[in-house]
Amino acid sequence: TLMLNDRIQNLNTLQHNLRKAKEYLMDLNPETLYSEFEHKFQEVGLERGWGDTAERVLGMIRLLLDLLEAPDPCTLENFLGRIPMVFNVVILSPHGYFAQDNVLGYPDTGGQV
């Protein structure tokens, strides 16, 4: 349910609801916080993750509509660059042998990652 809920079952519904949301957002003040229209969005199948203000959410919706109607690499890159994702992964070595000097022959912990 990342950014969408079960009210959206197919591509046609997604596009229709995105257009409805776009029209709704165009009437709002760009600085309107997401929390003020969150329930309206849930009714049409859209969940958190689109942005924190009406302006940012509108930008994301426009990107996705463009992507669905005329896909191109630049639009895809822009859209993927703005959706919430995990960016960093930290690998810890609990035994202290992984990637250290003078530990040839000791078991490494790389296989436990």
PyRosetta script that sets phi, psi and omega in degrees:
from pyrosetta import init, pose_from_sequence

init()
pose = pose_from_sequence("TLMLNDRIQNLNTLQHNLRKAKEYLMDLNPETLYSEFEHKFQEVGLERGWGDTAERVLGMIRLLLDLLEAPDPCTLENFLGRIPMVFNVVILSPHGYFAQDNVLGYPDTGGQV")
pose.set_psi(1, 29.9)
pose.set_omega(1, 177.8)
pose.set_phi(2, -69.5)
pose.set_psi(2, 110.3)
pose.set_omega(2, 176.2)
pose.set_phi(3, 73.4)
pose.set_psi(3, -15.0)
pose.set_omega(3, 177.5)
pose.set_phi(4, -130.0)
pose.set_psi(4, 152.1)
pose.set_omega(4, 174.0)
pose.set_phi(5, -118.4)
pose.set_psi(5, -173.2)
pose.set_omega(5, -172.1)
pose.set_phi(6, -71.9)
pose.set_psi(6, -2.7)
pose.set_omega(6, 176.7)
pose.set_phi(7, -74.3)
pose.set_psi(7, -15.9)
pose.set_omega(7, 177.9)
pose.set_phi(8, -105.1)
pose.set_psi(8, 111.9)
pose.set_omega(8, -175.1)
pose.set_phi(9, -109.2)
pose.set_psi(9, -14.7)
pose.set_omega(9, -178.7)
pose.set_phi(10, -153.5)
pose.set_psi(10, 172.9)
pose.set_omega(10, -176.3)
pose.set_phi(11, -63.9)
pose.set_psi(11, -39.9)
pose.set_omega(11, 179.9)
pose.set_phi(12, -61.7)
pose.set_psi(12, -43.5)
pose.set_omega(12, 178.0)
pose.set_phi(13, -63.9)
pose.set_psi(13, -41.3)
pose.set_omega(13, 178.7)
pose.set_phi(14, -59.5)
pose.set_psi(14, -50.5)
pose.set_omega(14, -178.9)
pose.set_phi(15, -62.7)
pose.set_psi(15, -43.2)
pose.set_omega(15, 179.4)
pose.set_phi(16, -61.0)
pose.set_psi(16, -46.9)
pose.set_omega(16, -178.0)
pose.set_phi(17, -70.1)
pose.set_psi(17, -32.8)
pose.set_omega(17, 175.6)
pose.set_phi(18, -65.3)
pose.set_psi(18, -39.9)
pose.set_omega(18, 178.1)
pose.set_phi(19, -65.3)
pose.set_psi(19, -40.7)
pose.set_omega(19, 176.9)
pose.set_phi(20, -62.1)
pose.set_psi(20, -44.4)
pose.set_omega(20, 179.9)
pose.set_phi(21, -64.2)
pose.set_psi(21, -38.9)
pose.set_omega(21, 178.9)
pose.set_phi(22, -61.3)
pose.set_psi(22, -46.7)
pose.set_omega(22, 178.7)
pose.set_phi(23, -61.4)
pose.set_psi(23, -42.4)
pose.set_omega(23, 179.5)
pose.set_phi(24, -61.9)
pose.set_psi(24, -45.3)
pose.set_omega(24, -177.3)
pose.set_phi(25, -67.8)
pose.set_psi(25, -30.9)
pose.set_omega(25, -178.9)
pose.set_phi(26, -65.5)
pose.set_psi(26, -22.1)
pose.set_omega(26, 178.4)
pose.set_phi(27, -87.8)
pose.set_psi(27, -10.2)
pose.set_omega(27, -178.3)
pose.set_phi(28, -90.0)
pose.set_psi(28, 157.9)
pose.set_omega(28, 170.4)
pose.set_phi(29, -64.1)
pose.set_psi(29, 133.7)
pose.set_omega(29, -177.9)
pose.set_phi(30, -56.5)
pose.set_psi(30, -25.9)
pose.set_omega(30, -178.5)
pose.set_phi(31, -89.0)
pose.set_psi(31, 3.0)
pose.set_omega(31, 178.7)
pose.set_phi(32, -59.9)
pose.set_psi(32, 128.8)
pose.set_omega(32, -179.1)
pose.set_phi(33, -71.9)
pose.set_psi(33, 148.0)
pose.set_omega(33, -179.4)
pose.set_phi(34, -56.4)
pose.set_psi(34, -37.6)
pose.set_omega(34, -177.6)
pose.set_phi(35, -58.9)
pose.set_psi(35, -24.0)
pose.set_omega(35, -179.2)
pose.set_phi(36, -77.9)
pose.set_psi(36, -19.3)
pose.set_omega(36, 177.6)
pose.set_phi(37, -126.2)
pose.set_psi(37, 14.2)
pose.set_omega(37, -178.6)
pose.set_phi(38, -59.0)
pose.set_psi(38, -44.6)
pose.set_omega(38, -178.6)
pose.set_phi(39, -65.8)
pose.set_psi(39, -37.7)
pose.set_omega(39, 176.8)
pose.set_phi(40, -60.7)
pose.set_psi(40, -41.6)
pose.set_omega(40, 179.7)
pose.set_phi(41, -67.9)
pose.set_psi(41, -40.2)
pose.set_omega(41, 178.7)
pose.set_phi(42, -61.0)
pose.set_psi(42, -34.0)
pose.set_omega(42, 178.6)
pose.set_phi(43, -63.0)
pose.set_psi(43, -30.4)
pose.set_omega(43, 179.9)
pose.set_phi(44, -100.7)
pose.set_psi(44, 7.5)
pose.set_omega(44, 173.4)
pose.set_phi(45, 98.4)
pose.set_psi(45, 10.1)
pose.set_omega(45, -178.0)
pose.set_phi(46, -107.5)
pose.set_psi(46, 130.6)
pose.set_omega(46, -178.6)
pose.set_phi(47, -108.3)
pose.set_psi(47, -175.2)
pose.set_omega(47, 179.1)
pose.set_phi(48, -61.9)
pose.set_psi(48, 157.0)
pose.set_omega(48, 177.0)
pose.set_phi(49, 118.6)
pose.set_psi(49, -6.4)
pose.set_omega(49, -178.1)
pose.set_phi(50, -83.7)
pose.set_psi(50, -23.5)
pose.set_omega(50, -179.2)
pose.set_phi(51, 150.6)
pose.set_psi(51, 171.9)
pose.set_omega(51, -176.6)
pose.set_phi(52, -101.0)
pose.set_psi(52, -12.2)
pose.set_omega(52, 176.9)
pose.set_phi(53, -132.3)
pose.set_psi(53, 164.2)
pose.set_omega(53, 179.9)
pose.set_phi(54, -58.2)
pose.set_psi(54, -38.5)
pose.set_omega(54, -179.2)
pose.set_phi(55, -63.7)
pose.set_psi(55, -45.1)
pose.set_omega(55, -179.5)
pose.set_phi(56, -69.0)
pose.set_psi(56, -40.3)
pose.set_omega(56, 178.6)
pose.set_phi(57, -63.7)
pose.set_psi(57, -43.4)
pose.set_omega(57, 178.6)
pose.set_phi(58, -60.2)
pose.set_psi(58, -41.5)
pose.set_omega(58, 177.3)
pose.set_phi(59, -61.1)
pose.set_psi(59, -42.8)
pose.set_omega(59, 178.8)
pose.set_phi(60, -65.3)
pose.set_psi(60, -42.6)
pose.set_omega(60, -179.4)
pose.set_phi(61, -65.3)
pose.set_psi(61, -41.1)
pose.set_omega(61, 176.8)
pose.set_phi(62, -61.8)
pose.set_psi(62, -42.4)
pose.set_omega(62, 178.3)
pose.set_phi(63, -60.2)
pose.set_psi(63, -46.1)
pose.set_omega(63, -178.6)
pose.set_phi(64, -66.3)
pose.set_psi(64, -41.1)
pose.set_omega(64, 177.1)
pose.set_phi(65, -61.5)
pose.set_psi(65, -43.3)
pose.set_omega(65, 176.6)
pose.set_phi(66, -60.1)
pose.set_psi(66, -41.8)
pose.set_omega(66, -178.8)
pose.set_phi(67, -65.1)
pose.set_psi(67, -39.3)
pose.set_omega(67, -179.7)
pose.set_phi(68, -73.8)
pose.set_psi(68, -32.7)
pose.set_omega(68, -176.3)
pose.set_phi(69, -88.5)
pose.set_psi(69, -35.5)
pose.set_omega(69, -178.9)
pose.set_phi(70, -149.5)
pose.set_psi(70, 78.6)
pose.set_omega(70, -175.0)
pose.set_phi(71, -63.4)
pose.set_psi(71, 138.2)
pose.set_omega(71, 172.8)
pose.set_phi(72, -150.6)
pose.set_psi(72, 157.0)
pose.set_omega(72, -174.4)
pose.set_phi(73, -59.6)
pose.set_psi(73, -37.6)
pose.set_omega(73, -178.4)
pose.set_phi(74, -66.0)
pose.set_psi(74, -44.4)
pose.set_omega(74, 179.1)
pose.set_phi(75, -64.6)
pose.set_psi(75, -41.9)
pose.set_omega(75, 178.0)
pose.set_phi(76, -61.1)
pose.set_psi(76, -44.8)
pose.set_omega(76, 179.6)
pose.set_phi(77, -61.7)
pose.set_psi(77, -44.2)
pose.set_omega(77, 178.5)
pose.set_phi(78, -62.6)
pose.set_psi(78, -43.6)
pose.set_omega(78, -179.3)
pose.set_phi(79, -65.1)
pose.set_psi(79, -50.0)
pose.set_omega(79, -179.2)
pose.set_phi(80, -63.5)
pose.set_psi(80, -30.4)
pose.set_omega(80, 178.5)
pose.set_phi(81, -70.7)
pose.set_psi(81, -15.6)
pose.set_omega(81, -177.3)
pose.set_phi(82, -107.6)
pose.set_psi(82, -13.0)
pose.set_omega(82, 179.3)
pose.set_phi(83, -80.4)
pose.set_psi(83, 150.0)
pose.set_omega(83, -177.9)
pose.set_phi(84, -67.9)
pose.set_psi(84, 126.3)
pose.set_omega(84, 179.5)
pose.set_phi(85, -144.2)
pose.set_psi(85, 166.3)
pose.set_omega(85, 172.4)
pose.set_phi(86, -81.5)
pose.set_psi(86, 128.1)
pose.set_omega(86, -176.7)
pose.set_phi(87, -103.1)
pose.set_psi(87, -33.8)
pose.set_omega(87, -174.8)
pose.set_phi(88, -123.0)
pose.set_psi(88, 144.5)
pose.set_omega(88, 175.5)
pose.set_phi(89, -126.3)
pose.set_psi(89, 131.5)
pose.set_omega(89, 179.2)
pose.set_phi(90, -108.6)
pose.set_psi(90, 131.7)
pose.set_omega(90, 176.5)
pose.set_phi(91, -108.2)
pose.set_psi(91, 120.6)
pose.set_omega(91, 177.9)
pose.set_phi(92, -105.8)
pose.set_psi(92, 143.0)
pose.set_omega(92, 177.7)
pose.set_phi(93, -109.6)
pose.set_psi(93, 101.4)
pose.set_omega(93, -175.8)
pose.set_phi(94, -65.3)
pose.set_psi(94, -24.6)
pose.set_omega(94, -177.8)
pose.set_phi(95, -95.4)
pose.set_psi(95, -12.4)
pose.set_omega(95, 176.7)
pose.set_phi(96, 80.0)
pose.set_psi(96, 10.8)
pose.set_omega(96, -177.7)
pose.set_phi(97, -101.5)
pose.set_psi(97, -15.5)
pose.set_omega(97, -172.8)
pose.set_phi(98, -72.7)
pose.set_psi(98, 119.9)
pose.set_omega(98, 175.6)
pose.set_phi(99, 64.0)
pose.set_psi(99, 33.4)
pose.set_omega(99, 174.5)
pose.set_phi(100, -107.6)
pose.set_psi(100, 160.3)
pose.set_omega(100, 178.3)
pose.set_phi(101, -77.2)
pose.set_psi(101, 153.2)
pose.set_omega(101, 173.3)
pose.set_phi(102, 57.8)
pose.set_psi(102, 39.2)
pose.set_omega(102, 177.7)
pose.set_phi(103, -121.7)
pose.set_psi(103, 20.6)
pose.set_omega(103, 179.5)
pose.set_phi(104, -56.5)
pose.set_psi(104, 128.0)
pose.set_omega(104, -179.8)
pose.set_phi(105, 100.4)
pose.set_psi(105, -20.7)
pose.set_omega(105, 177.2)
pose.set_phi(106, -79.3)
pose.set_psi(106, 149.7)
pose.set_omega(106, 177.2)
pose.set_phi(107, -68.7)
pose.set_psi(107, 137.6)
pose.set_omega(107, 177.2)
pose.set_phi(108, -93.9)
pose.set_psi(108, 165.6)
pose.set_omega(108, -179.1)
pose.set_phi(109, -103.6)
pose.set_psi(109, 6.4)
pose.set_omega(109, -178.3)
pose.set_phi(110, -60.4)
pose.set_psi(110, -32.5)
pose.set_omega(110, 179.9)
pose.set_phi(111, -71.7)
pose.set_psi(111, -13.4)
pose.set_omega(111, -179.0)
pose.set_phi(112, -89.8)
pose.set_psi(112, -6.5)
pose.set_omega(112, -177.0)
pose.set_phi(113, -73.6)
pose.dump_pdb("model.pdb")
